[in-house]
Amino acid sequence: MTGPEDEGGALPGVLLAYVTVPDAAGDGEAAFALARLLVERGLAAGVNVVDGARSVYRWQGEVREARERILFAQVGAPAFAAFCAAVTAAHPHAVPCVLGLAVATGHAPFVRWVGENSTAPAS
């Protein structure tokens, strides 16, 4: 049986971007504002905002704890540098957590949608 996911042709490279955003107030506004910015600029096709993260990390020689929200963004690989730059510019931390995780496989129509909706800005 064949379906849309079996169509031939190369699929665009897709990354799952992992970003943490401080949420001291517990309202998620900073995370949602960043998610909207990334989607509005076309740097991410979509962003999932996950509530309830508690982080323990070392910063400037001290162990710290923080309430955070996690963003999982679907990003076309060519857009990742601009995605990372936008997160860094808008993020309250001097060194924000931004990781691009390669997606090995996925539902072809979804992967194409990500590639079509997350593009590098025109030069």
TORKOLFI-448470 format. One record per residue (C-alpha): residue number from 1; residue in three letters; x, y, z. Coordinates in Angstrom, 2 decimals. Layout:
! TORKOLFI-448470
NUM; ALA; X; Y; Z
...
! end
This chain:
! TORKOLFI-448470
1; MET; 0.00; 0.00; 0.00
2; THR; 1.30; 3.47; -0.80
3; GLY; 0.25; 6.83; 0.50
4; PRO; 1.51; 10.42; 0.70
5; GLU; 4.27; 9.35; 3.08
6; ASP; 5.65; 7.01; 0.38
7; GLU; 6.09; 9.65; -2.32
8; GLY; 9.58; 9.75; -3.79
9; GLY; 12.03; 12.61; -3.68
10; ALA; 14.46; 13.97; -1.17
11; LEU; 12.99; 15.35; 2.03
12; PRO; 14.32; 18.65; 3.39
13; GLY; 16.55; 18.48; 6.46
14; VAL; 14.59; 19.02; 9.65
15; LEU; 15.77; 19.77; 13.17
16; LEU; 13.93; 19.55; 16.44
17; ALA; 15.15; 22.59; 18.35
18; TYR; 15.20; 22.39; 22.14
19; VAL; 15.10; 25.74; 23.95
20; THR; 14.52; 26.54; 27.62
21; VAL; 12.94; 29.81; 28.74
22; PRO; 12.81; 31.12; 32.33
23; ASP; 9.32; 31.14; 33.84
24; ALA; 9.74; 32.66; 37.31
25; ALA; 6.24; 34.23; 37.15
26; GLY; 4.67; 30.91; 36.13
27; ASP; 2.56; 32.48; 33.39
28; GLY; 4.61; 31.31; 30.40
29; GLU; 4.40; 34.69; 28.72
30; ALA; 8.13; 34.87; 27.87
31; ALA; 8.03; 31.40; 26.32
32; PHE; 4.88; 32.10; 24.29
33; ALA; 6.24; 35.46; 23.13
34; LEU; 9.43; 33.78; 21.91
35; ALA; 7.45; 30.97; 20.24
36; ARG; 5.22; 33.48; 18.43
37; LEU; 8.26; 35.51; 17.29
38; LEU; 9.95; 32.42; 15.82
39; VAL; 6.82; 31.29; 13.95
40; GLU; 5.91; 34.81; 12.77
41; ARG; 9.42; 35.27; 11.32
42; GLY; 9.18; 31.92; 9.54
43; LEU; 12.15; 30.50; 11.44
44; ALA; 10.10; 27.67; 12.94
45; ALA; 7.14; 25.92; 11.37
46; GLY; 5.66; 25.30; 14.80
47; VAL; 6.63; 25.43; 18.47
48; ASN; 5.35; 23.34; 21.36
49; VAL; 5.52; 25.09; 24.73
50; VAL; 5.83; 22.63; 27.61
51; ASP; 5.01; 23.79; 31.14
52; GLY; 6.36; 22.55; 34.43
53; ALA; 10.10; 22.19; 33.88
54; ARG; 12.35; 22.61; 36.90
55; SER; 16.03; 22.93; 36.05
56; VAL; 19.17; 22.46; 38.11
57; TYR; 22.31; 23.82; 36.49
58; ARG; 25.73; 25.28; 37.19
59; TRP; 26.21; 28.93; 36.26
60; GLN; 29.21; 31.08; 37.18
61; GLY; 30.43; 28.52; 39.70
62; GLU; 27.10; 28.16; 41.54
63; VAL; 24.45; 25.47; 41.40
64; ARG; 21.11; 27.10; 40.68
65; GLU; 17.51; 26.03; 40.25
66; ALA; 14.84; 27.63; 38.12
67; ARG; 11.31; 27.18; 36.86
68; GLU; 11.35; 27.07; 33.07
69; ARG; 9.24; 26.25; 30.05
70; ILE; 10.63; 24.07; 27.29
71; LEU; 10.17; 24.92; 23.64
72; PHE; 10.29; 22.15; 21.04
73; ALA; 10.42; 23.83; 17.65
74; GLN; 10.23; 22.23; 14.21
75; VAL; 12.94; 23.96; 12.18
76; GLY; 14.17; 23.51; 8.63
77; ALA; 17.92; 22.94; 8.80
78; PRO; 18.74; 25.94; 6.55
79; ALA; 16.87; 28.21; 8.99
80; PHE; 18.65; 27.03; 12.14
81; ALA; 21.41; 29.69; 12.21
82; ALA; 18.81; 32.48; 11.94
83; PHE; 16.59; 30.64; 14.47
84; CYS; 19.48; 30.49; 16.94
85; ALA; 20.33; 34.18; 16.38
86; ALA; 16.70; 35.20; 16.97
87; VAL; 16.48; 33.16; 20.19
88; THR; 19.76; 34.63; 21.44
89; ALA; 18.64; 38.20; 20.69
90; ALA; 15.24; 37.81; 22.40
91; HIS; 16.22; 35.55; 25.31
92; PRO; 16.78; 36.96; 28.83
93; HIS; 19.81; 34.71; 29.51
94; ALA; 23.30; 35.65; 28.34
95; VAL; 23.85; 32.04; 27.22
96; PRO; 20.46; 30.52; 26.36
97; CYS; 19.99; 26.79; 25.90
98; VAL; 19.45; 26.25; 22.17
99; LEU; 20.08; 22.81; 20.68
100; GLY; 19.29; 21.60; 17.18
101; LEU; 18.64; 17.86; 17.16
102; ALA; 18.71; 16.16; 13.76
103; VAL; 15.54; 14.29; 12.86
104; ALA; 16.44; 10.92; 11.35
105; THR; 13.03; 10.17; 9.90
106; GLY; 9.47; 11.38; 9.99
107; HIS; 6.11; 11.46; 8.28
108; ALA; 7.03; 12.81; 4.83
109; PRO; 4.13; 15.28; 4.46
110; PHE; 4.92; 16.75; 7.90
111; VAL; 8.63; 16.96; 7.13
112; ARG; 7.84; 18.79; 3.87
113; TRP; 5.50; 21.16; 5.76
114; VAL; 8.32; 21.98; 8.19
115; GLY; 10.71; 22.67; 5.31
116; GLU; 8.15; 24.89; 3.58
117; ASN; 7.32; 26.85; 6.74
118; SER; 10.75; 27.29; 8.30
119; THR; 13.15; 28.91; 5.91
120; ALA; 16.34; 30.91; 6.07
121; PRO; 15.70; 34.62; 5.66
122; ALA; 16.36; 36.08; 2.22
123; SER; 19.76; 37.71; 1.95
! end
